[in-house]
Amino acid sequence: RDDNIYLVAKFNNLWWMCQNLKYDVGEGSGCYEDDETNCMLRGRLYNWEAAQKVCPEGYHLPDDDEWKSLEAYIGMDKDELDQQRNRNSGTVGKFLKIGGGLGFDADFIGMINPKGNSSYTGLNAYFWTASESDDTYAWTRVMYKSKPGVDRLPSDKKTKYSVRCVKAAVAENDEED
């Protein structure tokens, strides 16, 4: 999209983009600190509605279960997968951060709250899932620079977060184009 090329990595049965999406959908997306350079370098932030339609053809926004599959694959305790907060067993979040060794490279660009203010830049990485928790909220993933866990939280759909897209792997030894 927009002539951007994204690195991907295969985790379990899905190809995951290893960089934040940068595609400008106009309304519903923005740059942290309202600086277009930040979008070009580190990706755009999207509200939940925009996140539903931003992935390129053949890819989709991962749902809550696909995130759980990734977390289980990396080693999260089965008992923690459905928890909302304090999912801190092991070092799952550590492996997903930039330099974590898996190539997922979660970038701590923060978020844009519903009032349009950038928050938590340099501290947290937020990602949408395709799964709603109710009419106003959808499930997200949060990784913190200061701790190794990955939290699963319901968030206001008007908030703008990063997006990673996934594509189903078609065979045991398939290779990405």
Helices and strands as residue ranges (DSSP letters): E 8-11, E 14-17, E 29-30, G 32-34, H 36-42, E 45-46, H 48-51, H 64-74, G 78-80, H 92-96, E 111-112, E 118-119, E 124-132, E 137-144, E 150-156, E 166-168
